[in-house]
């Protein structure tokens, strides 16, 4: 059957919009891994900074009423929580107490944001690897996350508020409740930062796939409050097994250095017997199970990724054919 592109779905490729192998990558978008090319596609070091066409195609997409409602509740909850925190600290007796209170608030804000980044990674890792499109309740969202590996720009098919409202539906009511409950300022600051980080996660993710992020996005990337393009680039290296944290990516270097995701996969496997999608790459599976060391893993992947790429392309082509039949 001859496959032709249809509106809303792109022909599957192993690495969407990758540049020719001889192209020199931009420093801020380069993966730190060696470039490996197989059948004209990047297995590692692939670039995906050609978002302008997608942005132009979907530039007229507007937020839905739900998107506006979620953002409004989020903003209201954040403002109320911030006012409560400031009021409590201001009410502390003496300058010293106020300074200590301010330091506690600052520490809670940092801890909350760091926790949000780690939580985004744990969730991203799980949804990329374990649910299927047919999984009840979560299947559609899982398909979107997993489909993002072949269509790097599907985040741009909706408005920015459409990206953030996916998690904001959960975060906004909790932040509003925090504001109304008015807990201790340390608790309030942690909740404000954690929930705001969770809300912005997909927006930060979107900016890593945008050629020219808006000024607020560029500023947040420079301040390390949003994930950089370089930090996220390695996630799109096959087999999509690293850099899952997407709020600002601060945990990614540590998780990579100590094979944190492989340890988590081994734990899931021990508890449930479920194998993640990353284990379609034999080298990743052997590393997670402790059967090989890191140097052997790196050498083995130069060949195992070719097998993984063929499997991935076959799955995507079959999926596309099924969509046409349906």
PADRENTI-55501 format. One line per 10 residues: number of its first residue (from 1); their letters; for each residue x, y, z of N, C-alpha, C. Coordinates in pm, whole numbers. Example, Ala and Ser with C-alpha at 12.3 -4.5 7.8 and 13.67 -1.06 7.14 Angstrom:
BEGIN
1) AS) 1319 -569 780 1230 -450 780 1320 -330 780 ~ 1285 -225 708 1367 -106 714 1290 3 787 $
END
This chain:
BEGIN
1) XXXXXXXXXX) 84 -119 0 0 0 0 88 125 0 ~ 52 222 -85 127 347 -91 80 437 22 ~ 172 477 110 137 564 220 158 709 181 ~ 58 789 204 70 932 178 35 1009 303 ~ 94 1125 320 71 1204 440 -72 1257 441 ~ -132 1259 557 -264 1315 576 -256 1424 680 ~ -355 1510 683 -354 1622 777 -351 1571 919 ~ -266 1632 1000 -261 1598 1142 -169 1484 1177 ~ -112 1416 1076 -20 1306 1108 89 1303 1003 ~ 212 1293 1049 325 1294 958 374 1153 930 $
11) XXXXXXXXXX) 425 1134 811 486 1005 781 594 976 884 ~ 592 856 942 689 825 1047 830 816 993 ~ 924 869 1068 1065 858 1035 1139 821 1161 ~ 1257 769 1145 1334 728 1262 1375 848 1346 ~ 1413 956 1281 1447 1077 1354 1393 1196 1278 ~ 1278 1246 1321 1209 1349 1245 1295 1473 1227 ~ 1299 1520 1102 1366 1646 1072 1513 1649 1113 ~ 1580 1536 1113 1723 1538 1145 1800 1600 1030 ~ 1910 1664 1063 1991 1727 961 2081 1626 892 ~ 2136 1660 775 2234 1571 712 2351 1546 805 $
21) XXXXXXXXXX) 2412 1431 791 2518 1392 884 2634 1490 883 ~ 2658 1556 768 2774 1644 762 2745 1782 820 ~ 2621 1810 856 2588 1942 908 2653 1965 1044 ~ 2696 2086 1066 2758 2122 1194 2649 2167 1290 ~ 2629 2099 1402 2520 2135 1494 2552 2265 1567 ~ 2445 2337 1603 2462 2456 1685 2504 2413 1825 ~ 2595 2487 1883 2652 2447 2012 2545 2431 2119 ~ 2447 2525 2124 2349 2521 2232 2248 2408 2215 ~ 2245 2348 2097 2147 2243 2072 2213 2107 2053 ~ 2343 2103 2063 2415 1979 2036 2402 1881 2151 $
31) XXXXXXXXXX) 2388 1756 2117 2395 1652 2217 2542 1632 2254 ~ 2566 1594 2379 2704 1570 2421 2753 1433 2378 ~ 2665 1351 2322 2703 1217 2279 2765 1221 2141 ~ 2837 1115 2107 2894 1105 1974 2783 1094 1871 ~ 2805 1151 1752 2709 1139 1644 2724 1002 1579 ~ 2616 927 1574 2614 796 1507 2500 800 1407 ~ 2529 771 1281 2428 778 1176 2408 639 1117 ~ 2282 604 1096 2249 473 1041 2138 491 938 ~ 2162 447 815 2066 461 707 2018 605 692 ~ 2112 697 707 2079 838 688 2009 904 805 $
41) XXXXXXXXXX) 1989 831 915 1919 885 1030 2012 891 1150 ~ 1992 992 1235 2071 1004 1356 2022 907 1463 ~ 2113 828 1516 2081 748 1634 2118 827 1759 ~ 2226 901 1747 2268 992 1854 2313 1122 1791 ~ 2289 1230 1860 2331 1360 1810 2238 1418 1707 ~ 2118 1363 1690 2022 1417 1595 1978 1557 1635 ~ 1948 1642 1537 1906 1778 1566 1758 1794 1531 ~ 1691 1882 1599 1549 1900 1571 1511 2046 1595 ~ 1581 2135 1528 1557 2278 1548 1492 2341 1425 ~ 1414 2263 1349 1347 2313 1230 1197 2327 1254 $
51) XXXXXXXXXX) 1161 2397 1361 1021 2404 1402 941 2512 1333 ~ 1005 2599 1255 937 2715 1199 814 2677 1116 ~ 824 2571 1036 712 2530 950 593 2489 1033 ~ 616 2413 1140 507 2370 1226 445 2489 1298 ~ 530 2579 1348 478 2698 1416 391 2781 1323 ~ 432 2792 1199 353 2870 1103 221 2801 1072 ~ 226 2667 1064 105 2591 1031 -1 2603 1140 ~ 43 2610 1266 -52 2611 1377 -58 2745 1450 ~ -13 2852 1385 -4 2982 1452 -140 3038 1491 ~ -245 2996 1424 -379 3049 1453 -455 2968 1558 $
61) XXXXXXXXXX) -395 2864 1610 -462 2783 1712 -473 2865 1840 ~ -592 2870 1897 -619 2949 2016 -641 2859 2138 ~ -618 2913 2257 -648 2834 2378 -799 2807 2387 ~ -834 2697 2447 -974 2666 2471 -1021 2736 2598 ~ -1150 2734 2622 -1204 2793 2745 -1147 2721 2867 ~ -1129 2590 2855 -1070 2515 2966 -927 2560 2991 ~ -850 2583 2884 -712 2630 2900 -708 2762 2977 ~ -795 2853 2939 -801 2982 3008 -843 2964 3153 ~ -939 2876 3177 -988 2854 3313 -878 2798 3402 ~ -805 2700 3350 -696 2639 3427 -590 2743 3459 $
71) XXXXXXXXXX) -550 2821 3359 -449 2924 3381 -497 3028 3482 ~ -626 3062 3475 -681 3160 3568 -680 3111 3711 ~ -722 2987 3731 -722 2930 3866 -579 2918 3918 ~ -489 2879 3829 -348 2867 3867 -292 3002 3911 ~ -319 3106 3832 -270 3240 3865 -331 3290 3996 ~ -460 3268 4014 -526 3312 4136 -473 3240 4259 ~ -454 3110 4247 -400 3032 4358 -258 3073 4392 ~ -178 3100 4288 -40 3142 4310 -35 3278 4380 ~ -119 3371 4336 -120 3504 4397 -163 3498 4544 ~ -270 3422 4571 -318 3411 4708 -213 3345 4797 $
81) XXXXXXXXXX) -149 3241 4748 -46 3172 4826 73 3264 4852 ~ 113 3339 4751 226 3432 4768 194 3541 4871 ~ 72 3593 4866 30 3695 4964 30 3636 5105 ~ -19 3514 5119 -20 3449 5250 122 3433 5304 ~ 214 3391 5219 353 3371 5260 414 3505 5307 ~ 396 3607 5225 451 3738 5260 391 3792 5389 ~ 262 3772 5407 194 3821 5527 245 3750 5652 ~ 264 3619 5643 313 3542 5759 455 3583 5796 ~ 542 3598 5697 681 3637 5725 685 3778 5783 ~ 604 3869 5728 602 4006 5777 554 4014 5922 $
91) XXXXXXXXXX) 472 3917 5962 417 3917 6097 513 3860 6201 ~ 625 3803 6158 722 3748 6252 784 3860 6336 ~ 807 3836 6465 859 3942 6553 1009 3966 6531 ~ 1047 4088 6505 1187 4123 6496 1246 4101 6357 ~ 1353 4176 6330 1420 4168 6200 1485 4032 6178 ~ 1548 3978 6282 1616 3849 6269 1518 3739 6230 ~ 1404 3738 6297 1303 3636 6267 1253 3650 6123 ~ 1237 3773 6078 1192 3796 5942 1296 3748 5840 ~ 1425 3774 5870 1532 3729 5781 1537 3576 5775 ~ 1525 3514 5893 1525 3367 5896 1403 3314 5820 $
101) XXXXXXXXXX) 1289 3377 5841 1169 3335 5769 1186 3348 5619 ~ 1248 3458 5574 1274 3476 5432 1367 3370 5376 ~ 1469 3333 5456 1561 3228 5413 1490 3093 5402 ~ 1400 3066 5496 1324 2940 5492 1236 2937 5368 ~ 1174 3051 5338 1090 3059 5218 1174 3033 5093 ~ 1292 3095 5085 1380 3075 4969 1420 2928 4956 ~ 1457 2866 5067 1494 2724 5064 1378 2636 5022 ~ 1257 2669 5070 1138 2590 5034 1106 2605 4886 ~ 1125 2726 4833 1100 2748 4691 1195 2665 4605 ~ 1323 2664 4643 1423 2586 4569 1391 2437 4579 $
111) XXXXXXXXXX) 1358 2391 4700 1327 2249 4720 1204 2208 4641 ~ 1103 2295 4639 982 2264 4565 1006 2253 4416 ~ 1086 2345 4361 1112 2343 4218 1198 2223 4180 ~ 1297 2192 4265 1381 2074 4240 1296 1947 4245 ~ 1204 1941 4338 1116 1824 4349 1026 1812 4227 ~ 980 1927 4176 895 1925 4057 971 1871 3937 ~ 1098 1910 3924 1178 1861 3812 1197 1710 3821 ~ 1228 1660 3940 1246 1515 3957 1115 1441 3932 ~ 1005 1496 3982 874 1432 3962 838 1428 3814 ~ 872 1536 3741 843 1537 3597 921 1426 3526 $
121) XXXXXXXXXX) 1043 1400 3574 1123 1295 3513 1069 1156 3541 ~ 1027 1132 3665 972 1002 3701 844 975 3621 ~ 759 1077 3611 635 1060 3534 665 1041 3386 ~ 753 1124 3331 789 1117 3189 848 979 3155 ~ 936 931 3242 996 799 3221 888 691 3219 ~ 795 698 3313 691 595 3322 600 598 3200 ~ 555 718 3161 456 726 3053 519 698 2917 ~ 649 723 2903 721 689 2780 739 539 2763 ~ 741 466 2873 788 327 2868 687 219 2901 ~ 584 248 2974 500 140 3025 356 137 2972 $
131) XXXXXXXXXX) 281 246 2972 142 236 2921 141 215 2770 ~ 32 159 2721 8 144 2578 -105 238 2537 ~ -121 266 2408 -232 351 2366 -369 296 2408 ~ -375 166 2430 -501 104 2471 -521 102 2623 ~ -422 148 2699 -433 149 2845 -546 242 2888 ~ -639 194 2972 -751 279 3014 -703 409 3079 ~ -777 516 3053 -758 648 3114 -630 720 3066 ~ -517 653 3071 -389 719 3043 -339 692 2902 ~ -407 605 2827 -358 561 2696 -338 673 2596 ~ -434 766 2590 -424 876 2492 -304 964 2523 $
141) XXXXXXXXXX) -284 996 2651 -171 1079 2689 -40 1006 2663 ~ -38 875 2690 82 795 2664 116 795 2515 ~ 14 784 2431 37 785 2286 96 918 2241 ~ 53 1028 2303 106 1159 2269 253 1170 2308 ~ 287 1125 2429 426 1131 2473 514 1042 2385 ~ 469 920 2360 550 826 2281 557 869 2135 ~ 448 926 2083 448 975 1946 538 1095 1927 ~ 568 1163 2037 657 1279 2032 798 1240 1988 ~ 835 1114 2004 967 1070 1960 978 1067 1807 ~ 867 1054 1739 874 1054 1593 831 1189 1535 $
151) XXXXXXXXXX) 744 1261 1606 705 1394 1563 746 1491 1674 ~ 865 1543 1661 921 1626 1768 842 1754 1791 ~ 757 1789 1696 688 1917 1704 539 1904 1738 ~ 494 1789 1785 352 1778 1817 311 1868 1932 ~ 408 1913 2013 377 2010 2117 332 2144 2060 ~ 373 2171 1936 342 2299 1874 208 2299 1802 ~ 136 2187 1807 8 2178 1739 -102 2248 1818 ~ -71 2289 1939 -168 2358 2023 -106 2485 2078 ~ -186 2565 2146 -137 2687 2208 -53 2654 2332 ~ 34 2746 2370 116 2726 2490 30 2690 2612 $
161) XXXXXXXXXX) -82 2758 2629 -169 2727 2743 -231 2589 2730 ~ -244 2543 2606 -292 2406 2585 -191 2304 2634 ~ -61 2336 2618 43 2247 2671 38 2244 2824 ~ 34 2361 2885 43 2367 3031 -84 2320 3100 ~ -198 2329 3034 -323 2289 3100 -334 2139 3119 ~ -253 2061 3046 -261 1915 3062 -227 1874 3204 ~ -123 1933 3261 -91 1907 3402 -161 2007 3492 ~ -191 2126 3438 -256 2229 3518 -392 2188 3571 ~ -458 2097 3501 -588 2048 3548 -575 1988 3687 ~ -461 1928 3715 -436 1872 3849 -374 1976 3942 $
171) XXXXXXXXXX) -281 2056 3889 -206 2149 3972 -290 2266 4021 ~ -377 2320 3934 -451 2441 3968 -542 2423 4091 ~ -623 2317 4097 -706 2300 4217 -623 2285 4345 ~ -509 2216 4334 -426 2197 4452 -363 2329 4497 ~ -324 2414 4401 -267 2542 4438 -373 2635 4495 ~ -492 2630 4438 -602 2710 4493 -634 2666 4635 ~ -633 2535 4659 -659 2483 4793 -550 2526 4891 ~ -425 2529 4842 -314 2576 4927 -335 2721 4968 ~ -376 2804 4872 -401 2944 4903 -513 2962 5004 ~ -619 2885 4989 -733 2896 5081 -701 2839 5218 $
181) XXXXXXXXXX) -621 2734 5223 -586 2671 5352 -486 2755 5431 ~ -403 2832 5361 -303 2918 5425 -218 2842 5526 ~ -142 2742 5481 -57 2666 5573 65 2748 5615 ~ 152 2689 5695 277 2754 5736 353 2799 5612 ~ 421 2913 5622 484 2971 5504 585 2878 5437 ~ 650 2791 5513 744 2697 5452 670 2597 5364 ~ 557 2549 5415 474 2455 5339 416 2524 5216 ~ 366 2646 5238 308 2720 5127 407 2749 5017 ~ 531 2785 5054 634 2814 4955 671 2689 4877 ~ 685 2576 4946 718 2451 4877 607 2415 4779 $
191) XXXXXXXXXX) 481 2423 4826 368 2387 4739 360 2480 4619 ~ 379 2610 4641 373 2707 4532 477 2673 4425 ~ 600 2648 4467 708 2621 4373 689 2486 4304 ~ 651 2385 4380 633 2251 4323 520 2251 4220 ~ 406 2311 4255 291 2309 4165 313 2400 4045 ~ 380 2513 4066 412 2601 3952 509 2531 3857 ~ 605 2458 3913 698 2383 3830 627 2276 3748 ~ 534 2205 3813 458 2104 3742 372 2163 3632 ~ 319 2282 3658 234 2349 3559 316 2391 3437 ~ 437 2441 3460 518 2494 3351 595 2386 3276 $
201) XXXXXXXXXX) 593 2262 3325 678 2157 3269 662 2141 3118 ~ 538 2126 3071 520 2107 2926 547 2234 2848 ~ 534 2350 2914 573 2474 2848 723 2481 2829 ~ 796 2442 2933 942 2435 2924 984 2336 2815 ~ 915 2222 2812 942 2120 2710 918 2178 2571 ~ 810 2251 2556 777 2313 2427 890 2405 2380 ~ 943 2486 2472 1047 2582 2436 1174 2514 2387 ~ 1202 2390 2435 1322 2321 2387 1307 2278 2241 ~ 1185 2278 2190 1158 2241 2051 1119 2361 1966 ~ 1142 2479 2017 1104 2602 1947 1230 2676 1904 $
211) XXXXXXXXXX) 1238 2708 1775 1357 2777 1725 1378 2911 1794 ~ 1269 2983 1815 1279 3116 1873 1177 3129 1986 ~ 1211 3080 2106 1117 3089 2217 1083 3234 2248 ~ 968 3260 2312 933 3397 2349 1033 3451 2452 ~ 1037 3582 2471 1134 3641 2566 1131 3577 2704 ~ 1011 3547 2757 1003 3486 2890 1067 3348 2889 ~ 1051 3276 2778 1112 3144 2768 1263 3152 2764 ~ 1317 3244 2684 1462 3262 2676 1519 3303 2812 ~ 1447 3393 2882 1494 3438 3013 1497 3323 3112 ~ 1390 3242 3113 1385 3130 3207 1492 3027 3174 $
221) XXXXXXXXXX) 1521 3007 3047 1629 2915 3010 1764 2968 3058 ~ 1787 3098 3042 1913 3157 3087 1928 3149 3239 ~ 1817 3161 3311 1818 3156 3458 1811 3012 3509 ~ 1807 2915 3418 1798 2772 3452 1669 2739 3525 ~ 1565 2816 3495 1431 2786 3548 1351 2703 3447 ~ 1396 2703 3323 1337 2619 3219 1449 2536 3156 ~ 1413 2423 3098 1513 2333 3042 1576 2392 2916 ~ 1705 2376 2902 1774 2423 2783 1756 2324 2668 ~ 1778 2372 2546 1769 2284 2429 1873 2174 2437 ~ 1993 2210 2478 2101 2111 2486 2066 2002 2587 $
231) XXXXXXXXXX) 2011 2041 2701 1978 1944 2805 1873 1844 2754 ~ 1775 1895 2679 1668 1806 2632 1709 1726 2509 ~ 1810 1774 2436 1847 1709 2310 1878 1561 2329 ~ 1944 1527 2439 1985 1388 2458 1867 1294 2477 ~ 1753 1347 2522 1637 1259 2535 1594 1205 2399 ~ 1617 1283 2294 1575 1240 2160 1680 1159 2087 ~ 1788 1126 2155 1881 1026 2103 1822 888 2132 ~ 1818 801 2032 1769 666 2056 1855 598 2162 ~ 1794 517 2249 1654 471 2251 1564 554 2341 ~ 1586 685 2347 1503 776 2426 1503 734 2573 $
241) XXXXXXXXXX) 1623 714 2625 1639 653 2757 1701 746 2861 ~ 1721 873 2827 1787 964 2920 1714 1098 2924 ~ 1755 1183 3020 1708 1322 3030 1556 1335 3027 ~ 1490 1264 3115 1344 1268 3122 1291 1390 3197 ~ 1371 1452 3283 1324 1565 3362 1310 1688 3272 ~ 1194 1754 3276 1166 1859 3177 1124 1993 3237 ~ 1127 2009 3370 1097 2141 3425 1216 2233 3398 ~ 1331 2203 3456 1454 2272 3416 1569 2174 3392 ~ 1543 2045 3409 1642 1943 3376 1758 1933 3472 ~ 1745 1989 3594 1858 1992 3685 1900 1853 3732 $
251) XXXXXXXXXX) 1807 1757 3734 1839 1622 3780 1898 1535 3670 ~ 1886 1576 3547 1929 1488 3437 2077 1449 3441 ~ 2169 1542 3466 2310 1500 3472 2337 1397 3581 ~ 2275 1412 3697 2294 1315 3806 2234 1180 3772 ~ 2113 1181 3717 2048 1055 3680 2126 982 3572 ~ 2187 1058 3481 2268 997 3376 2398 942 3433 ~ 2462 1020 3520 2591 979 3575 2580 851 3655 ~ 2473 837 3732 2457 720 3819 2355 619 3766 ~ 2321 630 3636 2228 535 3572 2098 523 3651 ~ 2047 637 3693 1926 638 3775 1805 577 3707 $
261) XXXXXXXXXX) 1788 604 3578 1671 551 3508 1681 400 3490 ~ 1802 351 3470 1820 206 3458 1789 139 3593 ~ 1830 200 3701 1801 145 3835 1651 145 3860 ~ 1583 250 3815 1438 257 3833 1370 149 3749 ~ 1418 127 3627 1361 22 3542 1381 -116 3604 ~ 1499 -138 3660 1525 -267 3725 1433 -288 3845 ~ 1404 -180 3918 1313 -188 4032 1171 -220 3986 ~ 1124 -150 3883 991 -178 3827 982 -323 3782 ~ 1088 -370 3715 1089 -507 3663 1084 -608 3777 ~ 1158 -581 3885 1160 -671 4000 1024 -678 4067 $
271) XXXXXXXXXX) 955 -565 4072 825 -558 4140 713 -614 4054 ~ 712 -575 3926 596 -606 3841 625 -701 3726 ~ 753 -717 3690 786 -800 3575 770 -727 3443 ~ 733 -597 3448 712 -519 3326 845 -468 3271 ~ 863 -483 3140 983 -434 3075 953 -302 3004 ~ 1039 -202 3020 1016 -72 2955 1048 -77 2807 ~ 1000 21 2734 1029 31 2590 1178 47 2565 ~ 1250 110 2658 1394 129 2637 1466 -4 2626 ~ 1409 -110 2682 1474 -241 2678 1462 -308 2542 ~ 1394 -242 2447 1399 -289 2309 1542 -276 2256 $
281) XXXXXXXXXX) 1620 -192 2324 1764 -184 2297 1834 -280 2392 ~ 1899 -380 2336 1958 -487 2418 2065 -434 2514 ~ 2141 -335 2470 2247 -282 2556 2188 -213 2679 ~ 2082 -139 2660 2016 -70 2773 1960 -172 2871 ~ 1900 -278 2820 1846 -381 2907 1956 -448 2989 ~ 2065 -482 2924 2174 -550 2995 2236 -458 3101 ~ 2247 -329 3071 2302 -236 3169 2209 -225 3289 ~ 2079 -216 3265 1982 -204 3374 1984 -326 3464 ~ 2003 -443 3405 2003 -567 3483 2140 -599 3543 ~ 2238 -512 3519 2370 -531 3577 2454 -636 3508 $
291) XXXXXXXXXX) 2418 -671 3384 2489 -776 3313 2615 -724 3243 ~ 2622 -592 3221 2741 -533 3159 2774 -403 3232 ~ 2899 -357 3219 2937 -231 3281 2920 -118 3180 ~ 2943 6 3225 2916 122 3140 3003 125 3015 ~ 3135 101 3023 3215 101 2900 3167 -2 2797 ~ 3131 -122 2846 3080 -225 2754 2948 -181 2693 ~ 2864 -118 2774 2735 -67 2726 2755 33 2612 ~ 2847 127 2629 2870 230 2528 2918 168 2398 ~ 3006 71 2407 3055 5 2286 2947 -82 2222 ~ 2871 -154 2303 2767 -243 2252 2657 -165 2181 $
301) XXXXXXXXXX) 2627 -44 2231 2517 33 2174 2542 78 2032 ~ 2665 83 1991 2694 125 1854 2630 30 1752 ~ 2610 -94 1792 2543 -190 1704 2398 -213 1747 ~ 2373 -219 1878 2237 -250 1925 2138 -141 1886 ~ 2185 -15 1875 2095 93 1837 2046 78 1692 ~ 2124 14 1608 2081 -9 1471 1961 -104 1468 ~ 1968 -207 1551 1857 -300 1563 1735 -228 1620 ~ 1758 -147 1722 1649 -71 1783 1583 22 1680 ~ 1664 89 1599 1611 181 1499 1523 108 1398 ~ 1566 -9 1354 1486 -87 1260 1353 -129 1323 $
311) XXXXXXXXXX) 1358 -171 1448 1235 -210 1518 1141 -92 1533 ~ 1196 23 1569 1114 142 1589 1048 185 1458 ~ 1123 186 1351 1068 229 1223 959 133 1177 ~ 979 5 1197 877 -94 1159 749 -73 1239 ~ 764 -49 1370 646 -25 1454 571 99 1408 ~ 645 205 1375 581 329 1336 509 315 1202 ~ 571 245 1108 507 225 978 381 140 992 ~ 387 38 1077 268 -44 1099 157 37 1164 ~ 196 125 1257 99 210 1324 33 305 1225 ~ 112 360 1133 58 453 1035 -36 381 939 $
321) XXXXXX) 3 259 896 -83 181 808 -216 151 877 ~ -211 121 1004 -334 91 1079 -424 215 1087 ~ -364 332 1102 -442 455 1105 -516 475 973 ~ -449 446 860 -513 460 730 -627 362 714 ~ -607 239 763 -713 137 754 -833 173 839 ~ -807 234 955 -917 273 1045 -994 392 987 $
END
